[in-house]
Amino acid sequence: MWSAGAGAPTTAREGACAPHLIRWFQTTLLRWFRKHSRTFAWRRRRAAYRVLVDELMLRRTQAVQVEPVFRRFLKKYPNAQALARARPASIRRELKPLGLEWRAHNMVQLARDVQRRFQGCVPTGKAELLSLPGVGPYVAGAVRCFALGQPEPLIDTNAVRVIGRFFGLSLEGEARRRKGMIEAAAACVPRQRPADYHYALLDFAAAVCTARCPRCQNCPLRVRCDYYAGK
C-alpha cells in the first residue's frame, strides 16, 4: 500500500478519495482516452433517443456486438415516433442477434409512452426519464450525461471495478450499492467533459483494468493505484 508521504493513502478510510487524487485520476484517464478511445456509432451523434436506444441494447451485452444491430435499428427506426408505430414482432427480429428479443415489447411500450406523453421527444429531466417503462437510474443518467453533458455518475460493473481498485474500496457483494462507492463514483465525474470521462472509464475497463488478469504493467494509473500497490 502507498504511504501518505508518497501521495496516496494506505487505506480507503485514510482519504483515498481526496480531491488531489481524484483530479489526478480524471486527468490520467482522459489522457489515456485521447490515444486509445474506441469508436462506436452512438458516440458520434448523441441525441437523447439514440442514447436511450443504445443504452437499452448495451445492457449485459458487448459493445462490439451491439454496433451492427444499432446501425440497422436506427435506419429502420430513426426516432421515437417510428419505433412507437412498430410491431413488437418486428423489434424482436432486430434484437435477436443480441439475444434481447424479450425486450422488444418493452421498447415499443417505451416509445409509445414517449409519443403519448412527450409528443415523440425523449425527455431529458431525470424524473421524466425514470417514469418511462424500463428506464432505471443508470439509463436515465446516461441520457442526461451523453445527450446533455450533465455530470451524472454512471455506476456499472466497469466503473465499480476501476474506481474500487484504484481507490481501495471493497468490491465484495453489491459494491455498486454501497454509500462509499456511490460517493466515490459521483466525486470522480468531472464537470467538464463528463461524457468523455465515462467513455474513458468504459474503454479503460475493457482494455486495461479487465475483470480477470488486469494488464497492470500497461496501466498509467498504477503508480497511485491501491490494487497494484497491494499485489
N, C-alpha and C positions, 0 to 999 in steps of 0.2 A: 504493500500500500504506500501511496505517496505521503510524504510528510508535509505539514503546513508550510514549512520553510521552502519546500520545492514548488510551492504554488498550487498544490492540490491537497485536499483534506484526507485524513486517514480513513474516515468513515462518512457515510451519508449524514449521520447526525451532527457531524462537525462542520456543517455548512457546505456540503458538496455542491449545492445549487447556488453558490454565491454569485452575485452579478458579474464579476470579472470572469469567472469560469464559464458562465452562460454565454457571455459575449464572445469568448474565445471559441467555444463550441459552435456557435452560429457562424462566425466568420470562417472557421476552418472547413466546416461542412459546405458552405456556399462556394468557397474557393475550389474545393474538390468537385463540386457540381458543375462548375464552369467548364471543366475539362472532360467530365465523364457522364454528363447527363444523357438520358435516353430520350428518344423522340417517339411520341405517340400522337395519333390524330387528335385526341381530346385535349392535348396540351397546347395546340396551336390556336384554336378558337375556343374561348372559354365562356360561351353563353350559358346561362343557367340551365336551359333544357339539355344541352349537350353534356354538361357536368352531371346532371341528375341521371341521365341515361347511362353514362359510363360508370358512375359510382354504383348503380344498381347491378350492372354487369360484372363489376370487379369484385363483388363480394365472394370471398373464398375461391377466386379464380385468378390465374396468372395473367398479367397484362399482355404478354405476347399472344396468348390465346384469344384475348378479347379484341385485339386490334382489327383483324379482318371482319369479325362479326359486327363490331361497332361501325365500321365504314359502310358495310352493306345496309345495316339497320338505319343509319342516318340518311342514306339515299332514298330509302323507301318511306321513312317516317321522319322528315326533317324538322318537325315541330310537334308540339303537344296536340294541336288540332288534328293533324294527320294520324297520330297514334290513337287519339280518342275514337276515331272512326274505324279503327282496325278490329278485326275479329281475334279473339284470344287464340284460335287455332293457327292463324297466320303468324302471330307472335311466337307461338310455341315452335314453329318450324325455324324461325330466325334464331331462337335461343338454343335450339337443340345441340349445336356443336359445343356449347359451353355446359351442357347438362343442366340448364336452367329453365327447362320447359315449365316447371311448376310455378315460375314467377310470371308467366305470361298474363294470367288473369289479373294479378295484382298491378302489373304495369299498365294494362288497359284501364283498370279502375282508377289508378292514379291520374292518368291523362284525362279521363273523363271528369274527374274531380277538379282538375286544373281548368278544364274548359268551362265547367259549370260555375265554379266559384270565383275564378280569376280571369275570365274571358280569354282563356288559352295561353296566358302568360305565367310561366313558373314564378311563384312568389319568391322573394328574397329575404323576407323577415323571418326570424328564427321561429317564432310561434306559428306563423302560417305554414312554413315548411314542415314543422313537426306535426301539423294537423293533417298532412297528406298521408294516405294509406301506404304503409311500407317504408316510410321515411323516419329514421331514428336520429339520434344526436350526431352520429358520425357523418351520415349523408347530408344532413342539414348544414353542418359545419363546413363540409367540403364545398357545397354550393356557394355558401357565403364567402369562403376563402378564395376559391378558384375563379368564381364569376365576378365577385365584387372586390377582392383584395382585402377582405377583413381578416385580422389576425386571430383566427379561430384555432384552438387546439384540436388536432385530429389524432385521437388515441386509438391505434390499432396494434396488432401484434408486432409490426415492424417498429413503430415508434417506441413501444414499451421495451423492446429488445435493445435498441440503440441507446436510448436515454437511460434505461435501467443499468446497462453495463457501464456506460461512461461515468454516471454519477454514483454508482454503487448502491442502487436501490434494489430491493428484493424483487425477484422475478417469479417467485413461487405463487402458485394458485392463481387467483383472479387479480393479477397485479394491476391491470388497467383500471380496476375499480377502486384501488386504494387512494386515499386522500393524498399521500405523498407523491405518488406517480402522477395524479391528475394535476397537482400544483406544479410539479416539475415540468410536465409537458406544456402547461399553459405559460409558464415563465420563459420557456425556450423559444416560443414563437416570436419572431421579430415583428415590429410594427411596419417596417419597410420590407417589401418582398416576401410576405408570408407564404405565397403560393410557391415560389422558388424554394423556400426553406422546406416545405412539406414534400415537394418533388425530390429534393436532395435527400431527404430522410428516407424516402421510399427507394430511391436508386442506390443509396449507400447500403441500405439493409439487404438489397438484392445482390449487390456486387462484392461487398466487403464484410459487413457485420452480419453474416448469414447465421441462420439458426443453428446449423451444425458446421463444425470446422470453420469458424470465422477466420478470415485472412488478416490476422493481426499484423503480420510483417509488412503488409501493404497499406496499413491504416494510418492516415495522417492524424488521427485523434489519439493514437496510442501513448504519446508522451504524457498525456494527462488522464488517461483512461483508468478508472478504478479496476475494471475487469482485467485489463492487460497487466496492471501492476501486481495483481494477485496471482498471476499464472506462475 
